[in-house]
Amino acid sequence: MSHDNRPLSDGALAKLLVQMEEIPQAAPALAGRGVRNLPRVSMAFEDHPLYQQMAFQRSFADFAKLESPYYRLHEARAGATSVVEGRQVTNFASYDYLGLNGHPEIADAIAKAVAEYGSSVSASRITAGERRVHRDLESALARNYETDDCVAFVSGHAGAVSAIATLLGPRDLILHDALIHNCVVVGAQLAGSTRRIFPHNDLDALQAMLEADRHQFERVLIVSEGLFSMDGDGPDLARLIEIKTDFSAWLMIDDAHGLGVLGRSGRGIFEHQDIAPQGVDLWLGTLSKSLVSCGGYVAGCAAAVDLLKHQAPGFVYSVGMPATNAVAATVALDLMRREPERVLRLQRQSQRFRERARQAGLDTGESWGFGVVPIVIGETVPTVMLAERLLDQGVNAFPIVPPGVPEKAARLRFFINATHSDAQIDDAVDCLVREVRNLGDASLKQILRGGAE
């Protein structure tokens, strides 16, 4: 493959993109048993179909002179700013929504936890890893959602997978929003339940699915998100509760991005929409967003939490959460409660970004303008190119491309931080508009609704 400096034509780019969809598949295993009938498939990891796909995409990026946006080295605490490969940038790629990462009160609590408990609890909680800090965190989260109890997992993704796989089985049905997080999909697959997908936020379609099929299954779980991490919007929670009640189903809400962002005091989507949180059976979330820690949680009734604490493999067979993670999240949740002005500033700055982007003609999709604001570009290559150019101008916004989002829906995702200044937000939007126009690619002419001729 040539690596000269000639620009790739639109036709060549289009041809390569088509080729990228033709991913090589593994050869089927031969029938029968025994050494002579072993499948004639290479056992080299380099020949694995997924690795071949990655290699092809990297070759394409190299040919098109696109730098990979993945695993860029950050050399500072990421907040409203960061240092990327030695250069300070305005950062819109990290989800420290309330600007609490590195807060002195949290840092002091972590130092005390290390002194008392060390860097690990050195066992699963069910055996010898239980510590008071775990119970304090779970109690604080349960109070936030007004539930009986809560269980904190060492991993957000693994916690969701393990909880869903524990509570449901092959005779059950899981219905989830088309844009649900991967953890729910994997959990449903592991459960062996029938899985149905309803169009994004289309609750009429959800109701129609239940009317047609509810009678065929024992237990039913409906899953949506409080704030969708790629689109920045959310569901009609009251309607979801009505539907789950009518069809005798459980309702799980993944509020990972809603906690700390939605509602007048940041308690999540139920506060944002003034809905009693008890209408939701299971509140799912992570500690890595507004709570600036690491791990996950499920909050619900006492029986559900008791069941998960004794049966969920991702809890029972995993080491307990480090005490440092638990105290960091607990103190962050307390700071959110004591300093609601952080939430209000985050919401105000998010609205500023969205409105300025819309006024400039940029497509922000269906974003509510709280914490997450996408700039929808459409095609993959222009999206990655635009991200590179923004970074060159000192603005770090990550490109989200398929399969992270649907085909033709690539976008730059902007996470707004409570500590982003007006100037940083205004400069980012101005830079974005300027670089869209400077890119000059025909495929970008429709990014700005007014045209960038």
C-alpha positions in Angstrom: 0.0 0.0 0.0 1.4 3.4 -1.0 2.2 5.9 1.7 3.1 8.9 -0.4 1.9 12.4 0.4 -0.8 12.6 -2.2 -4.3 13.3 -0.7 -6.7 10.4 -1.0 -9.5 11.2 -3.4 -13.2 11.1 -2.4 -13.6 8.1 -4.6 -10.7 6.3 -3.0 -12.0 7.0 0.4 -15.4 5.7 -0.5 -13.9 2.5 -1.9 -11.9 1.9 1.2 -14.9 2.5 3.4 -16.9 -0.1 1.5 -14.0 -2.6 1.8 -13.9 -2.0 5.6 -17.4 -3.5 5.8 -16.2 -6.7 4.1 -14.6 -8.2 7.2 -13.0 -11.6 6.8 -14.8 -14.3 8.7 -13.4 -17.4 10.4 -13.6 -20.6 8.5 -16.2 -23.0 9.8 -15.0 -25.9 11.9 -15.0 -29.3 10.0 -17.4 -32.0 11.2 -16.3 -34.9 13.2 -13.9 -35.6 16.0 -10.2 -36.5 16.2 -6.9 -35.0 15.1 -7.5 -35.6 11.4 -10.8 -33.6 11.5 -9.5 -30.6 13.4 -10.7 -27.3 11.8 -8.2 -25.8 9.3 -8.2 -22.4 11.0 -5.0 -20.6 12.0 -4.5 -20.5 15.7 -2.3 -17.4 15.5 -3.9 -14.4 17.2 -2.8 -12.3 14.3 -5.2 -14.3 12.1 -8.2 -13.9 14.4 -11.0 -12.2 12.4 -11.3 -9.4 14.9 -7.6 -8.7 14.8 -7.7 -8.7 11.0 -10.5 -6.2 11.1 -8.4 -4.0 13.4 -5.4 -4.3 11.2 -7.4 -3.3 8.1 -8.8 -0.3 9.8 -5.3 0.8 10.9 -4.0 0.4 7.4 -6.9 2.5 6.1 -6.2 5.2 8.7 -2.6 5.2 7.8 -3.3 5.5 4.1 -5.8 8.3 4.7 -3.3 10.0 7.0 -5.6 9.8 10.0 -4.1 9.6 13.5 -5.7 7.1 15.8 -7.7 8.9 18.5 -7.5 5.9 20.9 -5.2 5.7 23.9 -3.9 9.2 23.6 -1.5 9.8 26.6 -2.9 12.3 29.2 -0.3 13.6 31.5 -2.4 15.5 34.1 -5.5 15.2 36.1 -8.3 15.5 33.6 -10.9 18.1 34.2 -11.9 21.2 32.3 -8.3 21.1 31.0 -5.8 18.3 30.5 -2.3 17.7 29.1 -2.3 15.5 26.0 1.1 14.4 24.8 2.8 17.4 26.5 0.4 20.1 25.5 -2.4 21.7 27.6 -5.8 21.5 26.0 -9.4 22.4 26.9 -10.8 19.0 27.7 -14.3 17.8 26.7 -13.6 14.1 26.8 -13.7 13.3 30.5 -16.8 12.8 32.7 -15.9 14.5 35.9 -19.2 16.4 35.6 -19.0 18.2 38.9 -15.3 19.0 38.9 -14.7 17.0 42.0 -11.7 14.9 40.8 -8.8 15.8 43.1 -11.0 17.8 45.6 -9.0 18.3 48.8 -11.7 16.8 51.0 -11.8 13.6 48.8 -8.0 13.4 48.7 -7.8 13.7 52.5 -10.4 10.9 52.9 -8.5 8.7 50.5 -5.3 9.2 52.4 -6.9 8.3 55.7 -8.5 5.2 54.1 -5.1 4.1 52.8 -3.6 4.5 56.3 -6.3 2.5 57.9 -7.1 -0.2 55.3 -4.3 -0.2 52.8 -4.6 -0.2 49.0 -6.8 -3.4 48.9 -9.3 -5.2 51.1 -7.5 -8.4 49.9 -10.6 -10.6 49.8 -14.1 -10.9 48.5 -16.5 -9.1 50.7 -18.5 -12.3 51.5 -15.4 -13.9 53.0 -13.0 -11.4 54.6 -13.2 -8.2 52.6 -16.2 -6.4 54.2 -15.3 -3.0 55.6 -17.4 -0.2 57.2 -16.7 2.1 54.2 -18.5 -0.3 51.9 -21.6 -0.1 54.0 -21.4 3.7 54.3 -21.3 4.0 50.5 -24.2 1.7 49.9 -26.3 3.5 52.6 -25.6 6.9 51.0 -26.6 5.6 47.5 -29.7 4.0 48.9 -30.7 7.3 50.5 -30.2 9.1 47.2 -32.6 6.8 45.4 -34.9 6.2 48.5 -34.4 2.5 48.3 -34.1 -0.1 51.0 -30.5 -1.0 50.2 -27.7 -1.0 47.6 -24.9 -3.2 46.6 -21.6 -1.7 45.3 -19.6 -3.7 42.8 -15.9 -3.3 42.1 -16.7 -2.7 38.4 -19.6 -0.8 36.9 -19.8 -2.8 33.6 -19.2 -6.2 35.3 -21.7 -5.3 38.1 -24.5 -4.6 35.6 -23.7 -7.8 33.6 -23.6 -9.9 36.8 -26.8 -8.4 38.2 -28.9 -8.9 35.1 -27.6 -12.5 34.6 -28.4 -13.3 38.2 -31.9 -12.0 38.2 -33.1 -13.4 34.9 -32.9 -16.6 33.0 -34.0 -18.5 29.8 -37.7 -18.3 30.5 -37.6 -14.5 30.9 -37.7 -11.5 28.6 -35.5 -8.4 28.6 -36.6 -5.3 26.6 -34.2 -2.5 26.3 -33.7 0.8 24.4 -31.9 0.6 21.1 -29.2 2.9 22.5 -28.6 1.1 25.8 -25.1 0.6 27.1 -23.2 -2.5 26.2 -23.2 -3.8 29.8 -27.0 -4.4 29.6 -26.6 -6.2 26.2 -23.9 -8.5 27.6 -25.9 -9.1 30.8 -28.9 -10.2 28.8 -26.8 -12.5 26.6 -25.3 -14.1 29.7 -28.7 -14.5 31.3 -29.9 -16.5 28.2 -33.1 -14.5 28.2 -35.0 -13.5 25.1 -33.9 -10.0 24.2 -36.0 -7.5 22.4 -34.9 -4.0 21.4 -37.4 -1.1 21.1 -36.5 2.1 19.1 -34.8 4.8 21.1 -37.3 6.4 23.5 -40.2 4.9 21.6 -42.4 3.8 24.4 -45.4 3.2 22.2 -43.3 0.5 20.5 -42.3 -0.9 23.9 -45.9 -1.2 24.9 -46.9 -2.9 21.7 -44.1 -5.5 22.2 -45.4 -6.3 25.7 -49.0 -6.5 24.5 -47.9 -9.0 21.9 -45.5 -11.2 23.9 -45.7 -10.6 27.7 -47.8 -13.7 28.2 -45.1 -16.0 26.8 -42.5 -15.2 29.6 -42.2 -15.6 33.3 -40.2 -12.5 34.4 -39.8 -9.4 32.3 -37.2 -6.6 32.7 -37.4 -3.3 31.0 -34.1 -1.3 30.8 -33.5 2.3 29.8 -31.1 5.0 30.8 -31.5 8.2 32.9 -29.2 10.1 30.6 -28.0 8.5 27.4 -24.2 8.9 27.2 -24.0 9.2 23.4 -27.1 11.4 22.8 -27.5 13.4 26.0 -31.3 12.7 26.2 -33.4 10.4 28.3 -36.8 8.7 28.5 -40.2 9.7 29.8 -39.8 8.0 33.2 -43.4 8.4 34.3 -44.6 6.5 31.2 -42.0 3.8 31.7 -43.2 3.2 35.3 -46.8 3.1 34.0 -45.9 0.5 31.4 -43.9 -1.7 33.7 -46.8 -1.6 36.2 -49.4 -2.5 33.6 -47.5 -5.5 32.4 -46.1 -6.7 35.7 -42.5 -6.1 34.8 -39.4 -4.9 36.5 -37.9 -1.6 35.5 -34.2 -0.9 35.6 -32.7 2.6 35.0 -29.1 3.0 34.2 -28.5 6.4 35.8 -24.7 6.4 35.4 -24.6 9.7 33.6 -27.8 11.1 35.3 -26.5 11.1 38.9 -24.8 14.5 39.6 -26.1 15.9 36.3 -29.9 15.8 36.3 -32.3 17.4 38.8 -32.0 20.6 40.9 -29.6 18.8 43.3 -28.2 16.2 41.0 -30.1 13.2 42.3 -30.8 11.9 38.8 -33.6 11.6 36.3 -36.3 11.0 38.9 -35.6 14.4 40.4 -35.3 16.0 37.0 -38.8 14.8 36.0 -40.2 15.1 39.6 -41.1 11.4 39.8 -41.0 9.3 43.0 -37.9 7.0 42.6 -39.7 4.0 44.2 -41.4 3.4 40.9 -38.2 2.1 39.5 -37.3 -1.4 40.7 -33.5 -1.3 40.1 -31.3 1.7 39.9 -28.1 0.9 38.1 -25.1 3.2 38.0 -21.3 3.7 38.2 -19.0 5.6 40.5 -16.7 6.8 37.8 -18.7 9.8 36.5 -19.8 12.5 39.0 -18.6 10.5 42.0 -15.0 10.5 40.6 -14.2 7.0 41.7 -14.4 3.5 40.2 -17.0 0.8 40.5 -20.7 0.3 40.1 -23.9 -0.2 42.1 -27.4 -1.5 42.0 -30.0 0.0 44.4 -33.4 -1.5 45.1 -35.5 -3.4 47.6 -34.0 -5.3 50.4 -34.7 -8.7 48.8 -33.1 -7.8 45.5 -30.0 -6.5 47.1 -29.7 -9.4 49.5 -30.0 -11.8 46.5 -27.3 -10.0 44.6 -25.0 -9.9 47.5 -25.2 -13.7 47.9 -25.7 -14.9 44.3 -24.2 -12.4 41.8 -20.9 -13.9 40.5 -19.4 -10.5 39.9 -19.8 -9.7 43.6 -19.4 -13.0 45.4 -16.3 -14.2 43.4 -14.7 -10.8 43.1 -12.4 -9.0 45.4 -14.1 -6.2 47.3 -13.9 -2.6 46.2 -10.8 -0.9 47.6 -11.6 1.3 50.6 -10.1 4.3 48.8 -12.7 3.9 46.0 -15.5 3.6 48.4 -14.6 6.7 50.5 -14.0 8.8 47.4 -17.5 8.1 46.1 -19.1 8.6 49.5 -17.4 12.0 50.0 -18.2 13.1 46.4 -21.9 12.2 46.9 -21.9 14.2 50.2 -20.2 17.2 48.4 -22.9 17.0 45.7 -25.6 17.2 48.4 -23.9 20.0 50.3 -22.9 22.1 47.3 -25.9 22.1 44.8 -24.4 25.1 43.1 -22.0 22.7 41.4 -24.9 21.0 39.7 -26.5 24.3 38.8 -23.3 25.5 37.2 -22.9 22.3 35.3 -26.4 22.6 33.9 -25.9 26.3 33.1 -22.6 25.7 31.2 -24.1 22.7 29.4 -27.0 24.8 28.2 -24.6 27.5 27.1 -22.6 25.1 25.0 -25.7 23.5 23.4 -27.4 26.8 22.6 -24.3 28.4 21.1 -23.7 25.3 19.0 -27.3 25.3 17.7 -27.2 29.0 16.9 -24.1 28.3 14.8 -26.0 25.7 12.9 -24.4 22.6 14.4 -26.5 19.4 14.9 -26.7 18.6 18.6 -29.3 15.8 18.0 -31.9 15.4 20.7 -29.6 16.4 23.6 -31.3 17.9 26.6 -28.1 20.0 27.1 -27.1 18.5 30.5 -23.6 17.2 30.7 -23.5 15.4 27.4 -23.8 17.3 24.1 -23.0 15.5 20.8 -22.1 17.3 17.6 -23.5 14.9 15.0 -21.4 14.7 11.8 -22.6 11.5 10.2 -19.7 10.0 8.3 -16.8 8.4 10.1 -13.8 9.8 8.2 -14.8 13.5 8.5 -15.6 13.0 12.1 -12.1 11.6 12.9 -10.5 14.4 10.8 -12.4 17.0 12.6 -11.4 15.7 16.0 -7.7 15.8 14.9 -8.1 19.4 13.7 -9.8 20.5 17.0 -7.0 18.9 19.0 -4.4 20.8 16.9 -6.3 23.9 18.0 -6.2 22.9 21.7 -9.7 21.4 22.0 -10.0 17.8 23.0 -13.3 16.2 22.0 -13.5 12.5 21.3 -14.9 11.1 18.0 -17.6 8.5 18.5 -17.9 6.2 15.4 -19.8 2.9 14.6 -20.3 0.5 16.3 -20.4 2.8 19.3 -23.2 4.7 17.5 -25.4 3.6 14.6 -24.1 3.8 11.0 -24.1 7.4 9.5 -24.4 8.8 13.1 -20.7 9.5 13.9 -20.3 12.4 16.2 -18.0 14.4 18.4 -19.1 14.0 22.0 -18.6 16.9 24.4 -18.7 16.2 28.1 -19.3 19.5 29.9 -17.7 20.1 33.3 -19.0 22.4 36.0 -15.6 24.1 35.9 -15.6 24.9 32.2 -15.5 28.7 31.9 -17.7 30.7 29.5 -14.6 31.5 27.5 -13.6 27.9 27.1 -17.1 26.9 25.9 -17.3 29.9 23.5 -13.9 29.3 22.1 -14.6 25.6 21.6 -17.8 26.3 19.6 -16.0 29.0 17.6 -13.1 26.6 16.9 -15.6 23.8 15.9 -17.4 26.0 13.4 -14.2 27.3 11.9 -12.7 23.8 11.5 -15.8 22.4 10.0 -15.6 25.1 7.3 -11.8 24.7 6.9 -12.1 21.0 6.4 -13.6 21.8 3.0 -14.8 18.2 2.3 -18.0 17.9 0.2 -19.4 15.4 2.7 -19.3 18.1 5.4 -21.4 20.7 3.6 -24.5 19.5 5.4 -23.0 19.5 8.9 -23.9 23.1 9.2 -27.6 23.4 8.4 -27.0 26.7 6.7 -24.3 25.1 4.5 -20.5 25.7 4.6 -20.0 26.7 1.0 
